[in-house]
Amino acid sequence: MNWLDEIRWTPEGLIPVVAQQTGSGRVVMFAWMNRESLALTVQDGYAVYWSRSRNRLWRKGEESGHRQKVISIQLDCDEDVILLEIEQEGGIACHTGRESCFYRQLIDGQWQAVEPVLKHPDEIYK
Amino acid sequence: MNWLDEIRWTPEGLIPVVAQQTGSGRVVMFAWMNRESLALTVQDGYAVYWSRSRNRLWRKGEESGHRQKVISIQLDCDEDVILLEIEQEGGIACHTGRESCFYRQLIDGQWQAVEPVLKHPDEIYK
């Protein structure tokens, strides 16, 4: 059986993907893939997601240059979530210019930004 | 504004949650929470999820004893994914008896189990 057929896709044909920086283990992003984007990810060796908001393939870094080189691809016990071990080019995964999209932490009942902006978005998306 | 109101819940009132082991950074699980379960997670200091299959609150470890002590709670840039830093009791998050649910890796076009079973499920769920 094809490895793509072993995945339990959502009714919309998607699977959630957690991107984790190799080495540090920092979880940097959460996104979705469809069958085509996952196949392209394996083929290219760089993360290709499915943008639900734009309804099209999204080659991560296509605008920012912050591509994600794939180190390994892991599947969970229910075959419905993927964990992507990546090498984040530029060290920035988030569109806000931070290393990780998970830059806010719940402290004293408030979401507080605890990660610095490494590069201003205006510098990233020219 | 209440911190729970800042979250962008799905139409079903849920948010995806990535659970990550503190220290090692191993991503051990992916699950969902609703408003009540997230509030209980903060209140109790242990992860409480919303089981979509059983349609009820799921206090992680209620059967297995493998509770997840909450270290920190992080929110992503779109306010629609949570990253939970946890201390996994028993060192086993997966119902298969492994440390992590992400125990399969894509190798040579096949999903191959690369993590050992630490405890047989029959021993966990008596």
gemmi code that builds the backbone of each chain (N, CA, C; Angstrom):
import gemmi

chains = {
    "A": [
        ("MET", (0.847, -1.203, 0.000), (0.000, 0.000, 0.000), (0.880, 1.250, 0.000)),
        ("ASN", (0.458, 2.227, -0.745), (1.168, 3.494, -0.774), (1.097, 4.157, 0.611)),
        ("TRP", (2.241, 4.732, 1.042), (2.294, 5.338, 2.368), (1.300, 6.500, 2.515)),
        ("LEU", (0.968, 7.138, 1.423), (-0.007, 8.235, 1.475), (-1.413, 7.721, 1.781)),
        ("ASP", (-1.671, 6.465, 1.386), (-2.999, 5.886, 1.620), (-3.192, 5.445, 3.062)),
        ("GLU", (-2.094, 5.369, 3.809), (-2.214, 4.946, 5.204), (-2.625, 6.097, 6.116)),
        ("ILE", (-2.576, 7.300, 5.549), (-2.948, 8.477, 6.345), (-4.462, 8.630, 6.394)),
        ("ARG", (-4.959, 8.991, 7.571), (-6.395, 9.243, 7.705), (-6.635, 10.741, 7.532)),
        ("TRP", (-6.928, 11.108, 6.307), (-7.159, 12.507, 5.965), (-8.488, 12.975, 6.534)),
        ("THR", (-8.598, 14.275, 6.816), (-9.888, 14.829, 7.235), (-10.853, 14.742, 6.051)),
        ("PRO", (-12.142, 14.946, 6.305), (-13.110, 14.943, 5.192), (-12.716, 15.926, 4.079)),
        ("GLU", (-11.967, 16.978, 4.453), (-11.514, 17.957, 3.454), (-10.220, 17.516, 2.783)),
        ("GLY", (-9.724, 16.332, 3.163), (-8.499, 15.828, 2.542), (-7.225, 16.432, 3.108)),
        ("LEU", (-7.267, 16.835, 4.370), (-6.109, 17.483, 4.991), (-5.587, 16.685, 6.185)),
        ("ILE", (-4.367, 17.048, 6.601), (-3.808, 16.496, 7.836), (-3.054, 17.623, 8.546)),
        ("PRO", (-3.224, 17.729, 9.880), (-2.475, 18.742, 10.618), (-0.998, 18.371, 10.721)),
        ("VAL", (-0.147, 19.398, 10.656), (1.298, 19.175, 10.667), (1.957, 20.079, 11.710)),
        ("VAL", (2.768, 19.471, 12.568), (3.545, 20.205, 13.563), (4.984, 20.257, 13.072)),
        ("ALA", (5.534, 21.467, 12.933), (6.921, 21.614, 12.474), (7.827, 21.895, 13.660)),
        ("GLN", (8.859, 21.065, 13.781), (9.775, 21.152, 14.921), (11.204, 21.330, 14.425)),
        ("GLN", (11.883, 22.320, 14.991), (13.273, 22.588, 14.618), (14.189, 21.453, 15.082)),
        ("THR", (14.967, 20.920, 14.168), (15.904, 19.860, 14.540), (16.968, 20.423, 15.487)),
        ("GLY", (17.433, 19.587, 16.367), (18.451, 20.056, 17.311), (17.848, 20.641, 18.564)),
        ("SER", (17.317, 21.854, 18.448), (16.758, 22.524, 19.629), (15.434, 21.908, 20.064)),
        ("GLY", (14.702, 21.326, 19.098), (13.402, 20.756, 19.431), (12.299, 21.792, 19.563)),
        ("ARG", (12.611, 23.031, 19.253), (11.590, 24.091, 19.352), (10.471, 23.830, 18.337)),
        ("VAL", (9.234, 23.818, 18.829), (8.086, 23.717, 17.931), (7.865, 25.102, 17.345)),
        ("VAL", (7.977, 25.224, 16.028), (7.975, 26.557, 15.431), (6.687, 26.909, 14.694)),
        ("MET", (5.912, 25.886, 14.308), (4.767, 26.179, 13.458), (3.755, 25.050, 13.481)),
        ("PHE", (2.533, 25.389, 13.137), (1.478, 24.402, 12.943), (0.773, 24.778, 11.645)),
        ("ALA", (0.592, 23.803, 10.753), (-0.079, 24.099, 9.485), (-0.759, 22.828, 8.978)),
        ("TRP", (-1.250, 22.883, 7.760), (-1.966, 21.744, 7.190), (-1.326, 21.314, 5.876)),
        ("MET", (-1.488, 20.059, 5.556), (-1.073, 19.549, 4.246), (-2.223, 18.758, 3.639)),
        ("ASN", (-2.260, 18.755, 2.322), (-3.123, 17.802, 1.636), (-2.211, 16.765, 0.966)),
        ("ARG", (-2.799, 15.870, 0.261), (-2.043, 14.767, -0.327), (-0.928, 15.279, -1.253)),
        ("GLU", (-1.295, 16.226, -2.088), (-0.325, 16.753, -3.051), (0.834, 17.462, -2.348)),
        ("SER", (0.520, 18.267, -1.347), (1.582, 19.021, -0.675), (2.518, 18.096, 0.101)),
        ("LEU", (1.976, 17.028, 0.663), (2.838, 16.085, 1.388), (3.744, 15.329, 0.408)),
        ("ALA", (3.172, 14.947, -0.720), (3.982, 14.267, -1.739), (5.098, 15.189, -2.237)),
        ("LEU", (4.769, 16.467, -2.432), (5.773, 17.443, -2.879), (6.831, 17.676, -1.809)),
        ("THR", (6.409, 17.668, -0.557), (7.343, 17.842, 0.558), (8.407, 16.751, 0.531)),
        ("VAL", (7.967, 15.531, 0.305), (8.897, 14.403, 0.246), (9.777, 14.509, -1.003)),
        ("GLN", (9.155, 14.865, -2.095), (9.875, 14.957, -3.377), (10.930, 16.060, -3.361)),
        ("ASP", (10.540, 17.236, -2.853), (11.438, 18.394, -2.866), (12.431, 18.392, -1.704)),
        ("GLY", (12.010, 17.793, -0.575), (12.852, 17.851, 0.620), (12.668, 19.157, 1.379)),
        ("TYR", (11.673, 19.940, 0.978), (11.322, 21.179, 1.685), (9.817, 21.198, 1.929)),
        ("ALA", (9.425, 21.782, 3.051), (8.020, 21.750, 3.445), (7.132, 22.513, 2.468)),
        ("VAL", (6.092, 21.831, 2.010), (5.043, 22.435, 1.193), (3.725, 22.185, 1.919)),
        ("TYR", (3.049, 23.259, 2.297), (1.789, 23.127, 3.021), (0.608, 23.415, 2.100)),
        ("TRP", (-0.593, 23.216, 2.668), (-1.811, 23.633, 1.991), (-2.377, 24.809, 2.779)),
        ("SER", (-2.431, 25.956, 2.127), (-2.975, 27.136, 2.782), (-4.493, 27.102, 2.727)),
        ("ARG", (-5.110, 26.986, 3.894), (-6.574, 26.951, 3.923), (-7.164, 28.327, 3.640)),
        ("SER", (-6.449, 29.385, 4.049), (-6.976, 30.730, 3.820), (-6.863, 31.137, 2.344)),
        ("ARG", (-5.766, 30.726, 1.706), (-5.585, 31.090, 0.297), (-6.043, 29.997, -0.650)),
        ("ASN", (-6.353, 28.823, -0.052), (-6.862, 27.706, -0.838), (-5.934, 27.290, -1.976)),
        ("ARG", (-4.654, 27.199, -1.630), (-3.666, 26.787, -2.630), (-2.427, 26.231, -1.953)),
        ("LEU", (-1.582, 25.574, -2.739), (-0.313, 25.075, -2.219), (0.512, 26.254, -1.719)),
        ("TRP", (1.219, 26.004, -0.642), (2.018, 27.055, -0.024), (3.408, 26.492, 0.232)),
        ("ARG", (4.320, 26.853, -0.661), (5.706, 26.448, -0.459), (6.288, 27.374, 0.598)),
        ("LYS", (6.420, 26.855, 1.801), (6.902, 27.661, 2.927), (8.205, 28.365, 2.538)),
        ("GLY", (8.227, 29.689, 2.686), (9.404, 30.460, 2.333), (9.357, 31.047, 0.938)),
        ("GLU", (8.267, 30.802, 0.216), (8.183, 31.272, -1.171), (8.289, 32.797, -1.259)),
        ("GLU", (7.805, 33.474, -0.206), (7.926, 34.937, -0.178), (9.066, 35.394, 0.725)),
        ("SER", (9.135, 34.767, 1.896), (10.091, 35.201, 2.921), (11.496, 34.662, 2.703)),
        ("GLY", (11.601, 33.576, 1.937), (12.881, 32.900, 1.811), (13.161, 31.944, 2.972)),
        ("HIS", (12.268, 31.958, 3.952), (12.459, 31.107, 5.136), (11.915, 29.713, 4.895)),
        ("ARG", (12.619, 28.970, 4.074), (12.196, 27.608, 3.752), (12.477, 26.666, 4.911)),
        ("GLN", (11.837, 25.520, 4.871), (12.054, 24.507, 5.912), (12.555, 23.227, 5.265)),
        ("LYS", (13.828, 22.948, 5.474), (14.423, 21.721, 4.939), (13.970, 20.543, 5.804)),
        ("VAL", (13.473, 19.521, 5.163), (12.917, 18.382, 5.896), (14.012, 17.416, 6.349)),
        ("ILE", (14.020, 17.131, 7.638), (14.969, 16.164, 8.202), (14.304, 14.794, 8.338)),
        ("SER", (13.106, 14.782, 8.928), (12.356, 13.527, 9.037), (10.861, 13.810, 9.114)),
        ("ILE", (10.072, 12.783, 8.805), (8.617, 12.900, 8.820), (8.063, 11.788, 9.700)),
        ("GLN", (7.305, 12.195, 10.711), (6.760, 11.211, 11.648), (5.233, 11.253, 11.658)),
        ("LEU", (4.647, 10.083, 11.907), (3.189, 9.939, 11.895), (2.743, 9.428, 13.264)),
        ("ASP", (1.591, 9.907, 13.713), (1.155, 9.502, 15.059), (0.362, 8.187, 15.021)),
        ("CYS", (0.003, 7.720, 16.207), (-0.643, 6.407, 16.370), (-1.999, 6.316, 15.675)),
        ("ASP", (-2.684, 7.454, 15.530), (-3.985, 7.454, 14.861), (-3.879, 7.745, 13.365)),
        ("GLU", (-2.672, 7.886, 12.885), (-2.409, 8.173, 11.464), (-3.107, 9.440, 10.980)),
        ("ASP", (-3.289, 10.405, 11.882), (-3.980, 11.613, 11.442), (-3.289, 12.918, 11.842)),
        ("VAL", (-2.025, 12.815, 12.276), (-1.214, 14.005, 12.549), (0.223, 13.721, 12.133)),
        ("ILE", (0.865, 14.726, 11.540), (2.263, 14.566, 11.131), (3.158, 15.497, 11.937)),
        ("LEU", (4.312, 14.959, 12.298), (5.347, 15.760, 12.958), (6.519, 15.864, 11.989)),
        ("LEU", (6.837, 17.100, 11.656), (7.879, 17.349, 10.664), (9.117, 17.901, 11.367)),
        ("GLU", (10.201, 17.166, 11.297), (11.466, 17.664, 11.847), (12.148, 18.444, 10.732)),
        ("ILE", (12.399, 19.716, 10.992), (12.904, 20.585, 9.925), (14.142, 21.382, 10.370)),
        ("GLU", (14.839, 21.883, 9.359), (15.898, 22.861, 9.588), (15.353, 24.174, 9.038)),
        ("GLN", (15.061, 25.098, 9.943), (14.430, 26.355, 9.547), (15.458, 27.325, 8.972)),
        ("GLU", (15.348, 27.606, 7.691), (16.296, 28.551, 7.080), (16.032, 29.964, 7.598)),
        ("GLY", (17.078, 30.674, 7.922), (16.949, 32.031, 8.465), (16.589, 32.049, 9.938)),
        ("GLY", (16.271, 30.874, 10.479), (15.947, 30.809, 11.901), (14.633, 31.475, 12.272)),
        ("ILE", (13.816, 31.771, 11.257), (12.544, 32.457, 11.488), (11.421, 31.694, 10.802)),
        ("ALA", (10.473, 31.184, 11.597), (9.332, 30.465, 11.023), (8.089, 31.334, 10.965)),
        ("CYS", (7.985, 32.287, 11.888), (6.743, 33.060, 12.038), (6.730, 34.308, 11.159)),
        ("HIS", (5.541, 34.639, 10.659), (5.396, 35.823, 9.804), (5.595, 37.123, 10.590)),
        ("THR", (5.633, 37.004, 11.935), (5.896, 38.191, 12.759), (7.396, 38.449, 12.905)),
        ("GLY", (8.218, 37.559, 12.307), (9.666, 37.731, 12.383), (10.309, 37.041, 13.573)),
        ("ARG", (9.553, 36.170, 14.217), (10.079, 35.423, 15.356), (10.477, 34.005, 14.942)),
        ("GLU", (11.309, 33.377, 15.812), (11.715, 32.010, 15.522), (10.495, 31.097, 15.423)),
        ("SER", (9.612, 31.220, 16.391), (8.455, 30.334, 16.475), (7.149, 31.110, 16.474)),
        ("CYS", (6.102, 30.482, 15.919), (4.768, 31.077, 15.980), (4.214, 31.036, 17.405)),
        ("PHE", (4.766, 30.157, 18.238), (4.265, 30.013, 19.613), (5.068, 30.934, 20.533)),
        ("TYR", (4.898, 32.217, 20.332), (5.731, 33.192, 21.048), (5.023, 33.823, 22.249)),
        ("ARG", (3.769, 33.435, 22.452), (3.042, 33.970, 23.604), (2.839, 32.900, 24.657)),
        ("GLN", (2.961, 33.283, 25.889), (2.811, 32.340, 26.989), (1.772, 32.874, 27.969)),
        ("LEU", (1.002, 31.953, 28.524), (-0.004, 32.355, 29.509), (0.672, 32.586, 30.855)),
        ("ILE", (0.742, 33.848, 31.254), (1.378, 34.225, 32.521), (0.414, 35.124, 33.293)),
        ("ASP", (0.085, 34.700, 34.501), (-0.838, 35.480, 35.342), (-2.119, 35.837, 34.586)),
        ("GLY", (-2.673, 34.841, 33.867), (-3.946, 35.060, 33.198), (-3.895, 35.965, 31.987)),
        ("GLN", (-2.679, 36.140, 31.421), (-2.547, 36.960, 30.210), (-1.590, 36.303, 29.229)),
        ("TRP", (-1.889, 36.444, 27.949), (-0.979, 35.959, 26.910), (0.124, 37.001, 26.727)),
        ("GLN", (1.328, 36.635, 27.106), (2.429, 37.595, 27.040), (3.493, 37.132, 26.057)),
        ("ALA", (3.921, 38.034, 25.179), (4.973, 37.716, 24.211), (6.279, 37.491, 24.961)),
        ("VAL", (6.889, 36.313, 24.733), (8.122, 35.988, 25.461), (9.286, 35.720, 24.501)),
        ("GLU", (9.056, 35.951, 23.200), (10.134, 35.741, 22.229), (10.375, 37.029, 21.457)),
        ("PRO", (11.634, 37.352, 21.202), (11.941, 38.593, 20.482), (11.660, 38.490, 18.986)),
        ("VAL", (11.365, 39.633, 18.379), (11.291, 39.724, 16.921), (12.727, 39.786, 16.402)),
        ("LEU", (13.092, 38.824, 15.572), (14.467, 38.741, 15.076), (14.661, 39.607, 13.840)),
        ("LYS", (13.571, 39.803, 13.098), (13.639, 40.604, 11.882), (12.256, 41.211, 11.653)),
        ("HIS", (12.205, 42.487, 11.377), (10.912, 43.128, 11.196), (10.223, 42.591, 9.929)),
        ("PRO", (8.918, 42.300, 10.044), (8.197, 41.768, 8.885), (8.383, 42.598, 7.607)),
        ("ASP", (8.513, 43.920, 7.732), (8.707, 44.768, 6.550), (10.018, 44.419, 5.833)),
        ("GLU", (10.957, 43.936, 6.611), (12.251, 43.528, 6.035), (12.154, 42.168, 5.360)),
        ("ILE", (11.209, 41.362, 5.881), (11.056, 39.988, 5.355), (10.225, 39.981, 4.077)),
        ("TYR", (9.078, 40.709, 4.139), (8.155, 40.712, 2.998), (8.228, 42.049, 2.274)),
        ("LYS", (9.184, 42.175, 1.386), (9.388, 43.448, 0.686), (8.529, 43.542, -0.560)),
    ],
    "B": [
        ("MET", (-9.877, 41.873, 28.807), (-10.536, 40.724, 28.162), (-10.006, 39.426, 28.757)),
        ("ASN", (-10.886, 38.490, 28.936), (-10.497, 37.173, 29.440), (-9.587, 36.477, 28.430)),
        ("TRP", (-8.541, 35.837, 28.927), (-7.579, 35.189, 28.039), (-8.229, 34.091, 27.197)),
        ("LEU", (-9.290, 33.484, 27.692), (-9.984, 32.440, 26.920), (-10.704, 33.034, 25.709)),
        ("ASP", (-11.091, 34.306, 25.824), (-11.814, 34.963, 24.725), (-10.872, 35.378, 23.589)),
        ("GLU", (-9.575, 35.377, 23.876), (-8.611, 35.760, 22.835), (-8.310, 34.617, 21.882)),
        ("ILE", (-8.743, 33.430, 22.260), (-8.505, 32.257, 21.415), (-9.531, 32.194, 20.291)),
        ("ARG", (-9.048, 31.845, 19.117), (-9.960, 31.672, 17.983), (-10.343, 30.191, 17.899)),
        ("TRP", (-11.456, 29.869, 18.518), (-11.946, 28.493, 18.549), (-12.480, 28.095, 17.176)),
        ("THR", (-12.437, 26.806, 16.888), (-13.058, 26.326, 15.639), (-14.572, 26.508, 15.764)),
        ("PRO", (-15.295, 26.361, 14.656), (-16.763, 26.451, 14.727), (-17.361, 25.476, 15.754)),
        ("GLU", (-16.638, 24.371, 16.015), (-17.105, 23.390, 17.013), (-16.669, 23.777, 18.430)),
        ("GLY", (-15.956, 24.905, 18.537), (-15.532, 25.353, 19.863), (-14.279, 24.668, 20.375)),
        ("LEU", (-13.427, 24.226, 19.461), (-12.218, 23.495, 19.849), (-10.949, 24.232, 19.422)),
        ("ILE", (-9.829, 23.791, 20.001), (-8.522, 24.270, 19.562), (-7.556, 23.083, 19.586)),
        ("PRO", (-6.717, 22.940, 18.534), (-5.730, 21.863, 18.530), (-4.610, 22.158, 19.531)),
        ("VAL", (-4.138, 21.085, 20.161), (-3.117, 21.221, 21.199), (-1.957, 20.252, 20.934)),
        ("VAL", (-0.744, 20.790, 20.943), (0.464, 19.986, 20.800), (1.096, 19.856, 22.177)),
        ("ALA", (1.313, 18.617, 22.625), (1.928, 18.405, 23.944), (3.394, 18.035, 23.770)),
        ("GLN", (4.235, 18.795, 24.456), (5.680, 18.619, 24.322), (6.312, 18.369, 25.691)),
        ("GLN", (7.114, 17.325, 25.763), (7.796, 16.974, 27.015), (8.834, 18.047, 27.365)),
        ("THR", (8.740, 18.554, 28.567), (9.720, 19.546, 29.025), (11.107, 18.904, 29.115)),
        ("GLY", (12.118, 19.675, 28.868), (13.486, 19.147, 28.948), (13.926, 18.561, 27.623)),
        ("SER", (13.408, 17.379, 27.286), (13.828, 16.714, 26.045), (13.258, 17.401, 24.804)),
        ("GLY", (12.111, 18.056, 24.944), (11.471, 18.698, 23.806), (10.738, 17.730, 22.897)),
        ("ARG", (10.652, 16.473, 23.297), (9.958, 15.477, 22.472), (8.476, 15.829, 22.366)),
        ("VAL", (7.967, 15.902, 21.137), (6.539, 16.094, 20.945), (5.870, 14.736, 21.153)),
        ("VAL", (5.000, 14.646, 22.144), (4.484, 13.333, 22.530), (3.041, 13.087, 22.115)),
        ("MET", (2.291, 14.163, 21.823), (0.869, 13.958, 21.575), (0.252, 15.148, 20.869)),
        ("PHE", (-0.856, 14.881, 20.241), (-1.677, 15.934, 19.645), (-3.118, 15.638, 20.014)),
        ("ALA", (-3.812, 16.632, 20.520), (-5.214, 16.413, 20.899), (-5.973, 17.736, 20.802)),
        ("TRP", (-7.195, 17.744, 21.298), (-8.029, 18.940, 21.210), (-8.512, 19.361, 22.587)),
        ("MET", (-8.777, 20.633, 22.723), (-9.406, 21.145, 23.939), (-10.594, 22.015, 23.556)),
        ("ASN", (-11.563, 22.059, 24.449), (-12.601, 23.081, 24.324), (-12.386, 24.081, 25.480)),
        ("ARG", (-13.259, 25.032, 25.553), (-13.083, 26.097, 26.543), (-13.020, 25.547, 27.971)),
        ("GLU", (-13.922, 24.633, 28.256), (-13.986, 24.073, 29.605), (-12.718, 23.285, 29.950)),
        ("SER", (-12.258, 22.477, 28.994), (-11.087, 21.637, 29.277), (-9.826, 22.477, 29.440)),
        ("LEU", (-9.724, 23.562, 28.688), (-8.556, 24.435, 28.830), (-8.591, 25.167, 30.178)),
        ("ALA", (-9.777, 25.607, 30.559), (-9.919, 26.266, 31.863), (-9.557, 25.287, 32.991)),
        ("LEU", (-9.998, 24.031, 32.855), (-9.690, 23.011, 33.869), (-8.201, 22.683, 33.888)),
        ("THR", (-7.585, 22.690, 32.700), (-6.146, 22.431, 32.598), (-5.359, 23.452, 33.415)),
        ("VAL", (-5.757, 24.711, 33.283), (-5.087, 25.779, 34.030), (-5.386, 25.654, 35.522)),
        ("GLN", (-6.632, 25.369, 35.830), (-7.061, 25.267, 37.229), (-6.384, 24.106, 37.949)),
        ("ASP", (-6.363, 22.928, 37.284), (-5.817, 21.714, 37.913), (-4.290, 21.625, 37.819)),
        ("GLY", (-3.727, 22.227, 36.749), (-2.293, 22.079, 36.527), (-1.949, 20.771, 35.836)),
        ("TYR", (-2.976, 20.068, 35.380), (-2.782, 18.833, 34.605), (-3.654, 18.906, 33.353)),
        ("ALA", (-3.141, 18.309, 32.252), (-3.829, 18.419, 30.972), (-5.195, 17.736, 30.991)),
        ("VAL", (-6.193, 18.493, 30.581), (-7.544, 17.974, 30.377), (-7.929, 18.286, 28.936)),
        ("TYR", (-8.180, 17.230, 28.160), (-8.519, 17.427, 26.756), (-10.017, 17.233, 26.533)),
        ("TRP", (-10.423, 17.496, 25.289), (-11.777, 17.175, 24.876), (-11.674, 16.015, 23.891)),
        ("SER", (-12.242, 14.889, 24.271), (-12.215, 13.724, 23.383), (-13.313, 13.853, 22.341)),
        ("ARG", (-12.901, 13.987, 21.093), (-13.885, 14.102, 20.011), (-14.587, 12.775, 19.758)),
        ("SER", (-13.865, 11.657, 19.955), (-14.475, 10.352, 19.693), (-15.493, 9.984, 20.790)),
        ("ARG", (-15.154, 10.349, 22.032), (-16.066, 10.009, 23.135), (-16.988, 11.160, 23.502)),
        ("ASN", (-16.706, 12.318, 22.875), (-17.557, 13.489, 23.072), (-17.701, 13.877, 24.547)),
        ("ARG", (-16.566, 13.859, 25.238), (-16.585, 14.245, 26.655), (-15.197, 14.711, 27.099)),
        ("LEU", (-15.148, 15.329, 28.271), (-13.865, 15.736, 28.835), (-12.999, 14.512, 29.052)),
        ("TRP", (-11.712, 14.671, 28.805), (-10.783, 13.558, 28.932), (-9.606, 14.041, 29.777)),
        ("ARG", (-9.640, 13.634, 31.059), (-8.515, 13.968, 31.930), (-7.401, 12.986, 31.593)),
        ("LYS", (-6.421, 13.469, 30.864), (-5.322, 12.617, 30.406), (-4.753, 11.825, 31.583)),
        ("GLY", (-4.720, 10.505, 31.437), (-4.186, 9.668, 32.504), (-5.261, 9.121, 33.434)),
        ("GLU", (-6.524, 9.457, 33.163), (-7.608, 9.026, 34.064), (-7.692, 7.502, 34.159)),
        ("GLU", (-7.298, 6.816, 33.065), (-7.286, 5.349, 33.088), (-5.869, 4.812, 33.269)),
        ("SER", (-4.943, 5.401, 32.523), (-3.569, 4.893, 32.490), (-2.716, 5.360, 33.666)),
        ("GLY", (-3.145, 6.455, 34.290), (-2.309, 7.047, 35.330), (-1.221, 7.947, 34.753)),
        ("HIS", (-1.137, 7.980, 33.427), (-0.093, 8.779, 32.774), (-0.560, 10.215, 32.579)),
        ("ARG", (-0.620, 10.927, 33.681), (-1.059, 12.312, 33.626), (0.032, 13.216, 33.061)),
        ("GLN", (-0.377, 14.402, 32.655), (0.578, 15.371, 32.115), (0.546, 16.637, 32.957)),
        ("LYS", (1.586, 16.823, 33.726), (1.679, 18.024, 34.557), (2.054, 19.209, 33.677)),
        ("VAL", (1.310, 20.278, 33.777), (1.521, 21.431, 32.897), (2.659, 22.313, 33.403)),
        ("ILE", (3.611, 22.571, 32.518), (4.725, 23.459, 32.845), (4.448, 24.866, 32.301)),
        ("SER", (4.055, 24.928, 31.026), (3.686, 26.227, 30.449), (2.692, 26.023, 29.313)),
        ("ILE", (1.988, 27.114, 28.992), (0.984, 27.085, 27.930), (1.301, 28.201, 26.949)),
        ("GLN", (1.494, 27.823, 25.680), (1.845, 28.815, 24.674), (0.799, 28.872, 23.559)),
        ("LEU", (0.635, 30.060, 23.003), (-0.375, 30.289, 21.963), (0.325, 30.785, 20.704)),
        ("ASP", (-0.170, 30.374, 19.554), (0.516, 30.763, 18.314), (0.031, 32.115, 17.788)),
        ("CYS", (0.666, 32.576, 16.733), (0.416, 33.914, 16.194), (-1.015, 34.108, 15.691)),
        ("ASP", (-1.665, 33.030, 15.272), (-3.049, 33.123, 14.798), (-4.061, 32.875, 15.901)),
        ("GLU", (-3.570, 32.671, 17.098), (-4.439, 32.401, 18.263), (-5.346, 31.188, 18.067)),
        ("ASP", (-4.883, 30.224, 17.280), (-5.749, 29.061, 17.057), (-5.052, 27.708, 17.250)),
        ("VAL", (-3.872, 27.711, 17.868), (-3.183, 26.469, 18.229), (-2.483, 26.689, 19.568)),
        ("ILE", (-2.521, 25.668, 20.412), (-1.843, 25.745, 21.711), (-0.701, 24.749, 21.774)),
        ("LEU", (0.397, 25.200, 22.361), (1.538, 24.326, 22.629), (1.637, 24.179, 24.138)),
        ("LEU", (1.549, 22.926, 24.586), (1.540, 22.636, 26.010), (2.874, 22.002, 26.389)),
        ("GLU", (3.616, 22.677, 27.236), (4.852, 22.088, 27.750), (4.480, 21.291, 28.995)),
        ("ILE", (4.768, 19.996, 28.962), (4.304, 19.129, 30.050), (5.421, 18.252, 30.613)),
        ("GLU", (5.145, 17.725, 31.791), (5.992, 16.685, 32.379), (5.138, 15.423, 32.333)),
        ("GLN", (5.528, 14.493, 31.465), (4.728, 13.286, 31.259), (4.980, 12.276, 32.375)),
        ("GLU", (3.959, 12.017, 33.181), (4.115, 11.039, 34.255), (4.214, 9.636, 33.669)),
        ("GLY", (5.142, 8.863, 34.181), (5.343, 7.504, 33.678), (6.155, 7.458, 32.395)),
        ("GLY", (6.414, 8.648, 31.813), (7.208, 8.697, 30.588), (6.523, 8.089, 29.376)),
        ("ILE", (5.218, 7.885, 29.485), (4.460, 7.265, 28.394), (3.234, 8.110, 28.080)),
        ("ALA", (3.185, 8.650, 26.865), (2.027, 9.457, 26.465), (1.069, 8.658, 25.590)),
        ("CYS", (1.597, 7.692, 24.845), (0.806, 6.992, 23.819), (0.077, 5.773, 24.380)),
        ("HIS", (-1.113, 5.536, 23.863), (-1.905, 4.382, 24.322), (-1.284, 3.055, 23.885)),
        ("THR", (-0.274, 3.131, 22.993), (0.435, 1.910, 22.575), (1.561, 1.568, 23.558)),
        ("GLY", (1.758, 2.420, 24.569), (2.797, 2.161, 25.569), (4.143, 2.763, 25.212)),
        ("ARG", (4.134, 3.682, 24.256), (5.373, 4.356, 23.862), (5.444, 5.760, 24.473)),
        ("GLU", (6.652, 6.308, 24.490), (6.813, 7.656, 25.008), (5.959, 8.645, 24.232)),
        ("SER", (6.037, 8.550, 22.915), (5.352, 9.501, 22.043), (4.398, 8.800, 21.081)),
        ("CYS", (3.308, 9.492, 20.742), (2.391, 8.982, 19.716), (3.040, 9.025, 18.336)),
        ("PHE", (4.071, 9.841, 18.182), (4.723, 9.985, 16.871), (5.886, 8.993, 16.788)),
        ("TYR", (5.556, 7.734, 16.773), (6.588, 6.696, 16.847), (6.919, 6.091, 15.491)),
        ("ARG", (6.226, 6.531, 14.445), (6.511, 6.022, 13.111), (7.195, 7.078, 12.263)),
        ("GLN", (8.149, 6.651, 11.494), (8.896, 7.577, 10.654), (8.846, 7.079, 9.213)),
        ("LEU", (8.776, 8.039, 8.290), (8.768, 7.666, 6.875), (10.191, 7.356, 6.428)),
        ("ILE", (10.443, 6.083, 6.160), (11.770, 5.635, 5.737), (11.611, 4.781, 4.490)),
        ("ASP", (12.272, 5.176, 3.417), (12.185, 4.433, 2.158), (10.734, 4.174, 1.750)),
        ("GLY", (9.916, 5.215, 1.862), (8.530, 5.090, 1.402), (7.641, 4.214, 2.259)),
        ("GLN", (8.059, 3.993, 3.509), (7.235, 3.204, 4.430), (7.229, 3.828, 5.820)),
        ("TRP", (6.076, 3.724, 6.492), (6.005, 4.176, 7.883), (6.576, 3.082, 8.767)),
        ("GLN", (7.703, 3.367, 9.389), (8.355, 2.351, 10.206), (8.394, 2.776, 11.671)),
        ("ALA", (8.015, 1.864, 12.566), (8.061, 2.141, 14.004), (9.514, 2.272, 14.434)),
        ("VAL", (9.844, 3.408, 15.049), (11.235, 3.644, 15.447), (11.380, 3.872, 16.945)),
        ("GLU", (10.267, 3.695, 17.681), (10.325, 3.872, 19.136), (9.863, 2.593, 19.812)),
        ("PRO", (10.521, 2.214, 20.891), (10.143, 0.978, 21.578), (8.865, 1.128, 22.414)),
        ("VAL", (8.170, 0.007, 22.598), (7.058, -0.049, 23.545), (7.675, -0.174, 24.933)),
        ("LEU", (7.377, 0.798, 25.803), (7.971, 0.802, 27.144), (7.166, -0.055, 28.118)),
        ("LYS", (5.871, -0.158, 27.822), (4.995, -0.937, 28.695), (3.846, -1.452, 27.844)),
        ("HIS", (3.528, -2.707, 27.980), (2.465, -3.273, 27.146), (1.115, -2.656, 27.538)),
        ("PRO", (0.300, -2.301, 26.529), (-1.005, -1.688, 26.821), (-1.847, -2.502, 27.811)),
        ("ASP", (-1.742, -3.836, 27.767), (-2.500, -4.664, 28.722), (-2.099, -4.379, 30.168)),
        ("GLU", (-0.862, -3.957, 30.327), (-0.372, -3.624, 31.663), (-0.817, -2.234, 32.099)),
        ("ILE", (-1.046, -1.400, 31.082), (-1.444, -0.017, 31.373), (-2.948, 0.078, 31.659)),
        ("TYR", (-3.735, -0.568, 30.776), (-5.201, -0.495, 30.892), (-5.749, -1.806, 31.436)),
        ("LYS", (-5.726, -1.935, 32.734), (-6.178, -3.200, 33.330), (-7.687, -3.197, 33.548)),
    ],
}
model = gemmi.Model(1)
for chain_id, residues in chains.items():
    chain = gemmi.Chain(chain_id)
    for i, (resn, *xyz) in enumerate(residues, 1):
        res = gemmi.Residue()
        res.name, res.seqid = resn, gemmi.SeqId(i, " ")
        for name, pos in zip(("N", "CA", "C"), xyz):
            atom = gemmi.Atom()
            atom.name, atom.element = name, gemmi.Element(name[0])
            atom.pos, atom.b_iso = gemmi.Position(*pos), 0.0
            res.add_atom(atom)
        chain.add_residue(res)
    model.add_chain(chain)
structure = gemmi.Structure()
structure.add_model(model)
structure.setup_entities()
